[in-house]
Amino acid sequence: MMKTIKSPLIALGLIFASPLLWGGTAIAENANQVQQLLETNACMNCDLSGADLSGAHLIGADLRNANLSGTNLNEANLEGADLTGANLQNADLRGAMVTNATLNRANLTSANFAFAKLYDVDVTGATVEGMNIQNAEIYNTGIGIGGGDD
């Protein structure tokens, strides 16, 4: 009688544990890619979504086509970084240093750049809807607060 009770319990346990195992693999891949970025300063096409990179020194980093959606880049230094085609939707870049960086065709939808420094940033073709640029310092960059010289 014990065997018949154990088998359904094991099967039920595997059914509920399987999503956790798959999710763990995704988390491990993300952690490996974060480590790769921090060690090599490059992570093209990486999935860094939701990662905590606050305060990271990513000077000259190659993050082309990386998924940085929801990533914490608060106070990060992205001087000279190449984020061409990167997804920064809902990323937190409060107080970040983003100078001489490339954000061509990047998705900046709802990204938080409050108190960030954006100097000489190329945003050609970037999606900028809903960005928070409150108290940001923006110079020589194609991002503005609206209005025109009509």
C-alpha positions in Angstrom: 0.0 0.0 0.0 2.9 2.4 0.7 4.2 2.0 -2.9 0.9 3.3 -4.4 0.9 6.3 -2.1 4.6 7.1 -2.8 4.4 7.1 -6.6 1.6 9.6 -6.8 3.3 11.8 -4.3 6.6 11.6 -6.2 4.8 12.3 -9.5 3.0 15.3 -7.9 6.2 16.6 -6.4 7.9 16.4 -9.8 5.0 18.2 -11.5 5.3 21.1 -9.0 9.1 21.2 -8.9 9.7 21.1 -12.6 8.9 24.8 -13.2 11.3 25.7 -10.3 14.0 23.6 -11.9 13.6 25.3 -15.3 13.5 28.7 -13.6 16.7 27.9 -11.8 18.4 27.2 -15.0 17.4 30.6 -16.4 18.6 32.3 -13.2 21.9 30.4 -13.4 22.4 31.5 -17.0 21.6 35.1 -16.1 24.2 34.9 -13.2 26.8 33.4 -15.6 26.2 36.2 -18.1 26.4 38.9 -15.3 29.8 37.3 -14.3 30.9 37.3 -18.0 30.1 41.0 -18.3 31.9 42.0 -15.1 35.0 39.9 -16.0 35.2 40.8 -19.7 33.3 44.1 -20.0 31.4 42.5 -22.9 28.1 40.6 -23.2 26.6 41.0 -26.6 23.1 39.4 -27.0 23.1 38.5 -23.3 20.0 38.2 -21.1 20.7 40.4 -18.1 17.1 41.2 -17.4 16.4 42.0 -13.8 20.1 41.8 -12.9 21.5 44.1 -10.1 24.4 46.0 -11.7 24.0 49.0 -9.5 27.3 50.9 -9.1 29.0 48.8 -11.8 31.9 50.2 -13.7 31.0 49.3 -17.3 33.2 51.9 -19.0 33.4 50.9 -22.7 31.2 47.9 -22.2 30.0 46.0 -25.3 26.3 45.4 -24.6 25.0 45.4 -28.1 21.5 43.8 -28.4 21.6 42.8 -24.7 18.4 42.4 -22.8 18.7 44.8 -19.8 14.9 45.1 -19.2 14.2 45.8 -15.5 17.9 45.8 -14.7 19.2 47.9 -11.8 21.9 50.2 -13.2 21.5 52.7 -10.5 24.7 54.8 -10.2 26.4 52.6 -12.9 29.2 54.1 -15.0 28.4 53.5 -18.7 31.0 55.9 -20.2 31.7 54.9 -23.8 29.4 51.8 -23.6 27.9 50.4 -26.8 24.2 49.6 -26.1 23.2 49.5 -29.7 19.9 47.6 -30.0 19.8 46.9 -26.3 16.5 46.5 -24.4 16.5 48.8 -21.4 12.7 48.9 -20.9 11.9 49.6 -17.3 15.6 49.7 -16.4 16.7 51.8 -13.4 19.5 54.1 -14.4 19.0 56.7 -11.7 22.2 58.7 -11.2 24.0 56.7 -13.9 26.9 58.2 -15.8 26.1 57.7 -19.5 28.6 59.7 -21.5 29.9 59.2 -25.0 27.7 56.1 -25.2 25.8 54.6 -28.1 22.1 53.8 -27.6 21.2 53.5 -31.3 17.9 51.6 -31.8 17.8 50.9 -28.1 14.5 50.4 -26.3 14.4 53.0 -23.5 10.7 52.7 -22.9 9.9 53.7 -19.3 13.6 53.6 -18.3 14.4 55.7 -15.3 17.2 58.2 -16.0 16.4 60.5 -13.1 19.5 62.4 -11.9 21.6 60.6 -14.6 24.3 62.3 -16.6 23.7 61.9 -20.4 26.4 63.6 -22.3 27.2 63.1 -26.0 24.9 60.0 -26.2 23.9 58.8 -29.7 20.2 57.8 -29.5 19.5 57.6 -33.2 16.4 55.4 -33.7 15.9 54.7 -30.0 12.5 54.3 -28.5 12.1 56.8 -25.7 8.4 56.8 -24.7 7.8 57.2 -21.0 11.4 57.8 -20.0 11.9 59.5 -16.7 14.6 62.2 -17.2 13.6 64.3 -14.1 16.7 66.2 -12.8 18.9 64.5 -15.4 21.8 66.4 -17.0 21.4 66.0 -20.7 23.9 67.6 -23.1 24.5 67.0 -26.8 22.0 64.1 -26.8 18.9 63.7 -28.9 16.7 63.4 -25.8 14.7 66.4 -24.6 11.8 67.5 -22.6 9.7 68.7 -25.5 8.9 72.0 -26.9 10.4 73.4 -30.0 11.9 76.4 -31.7 8.8 76.9 -34.0 
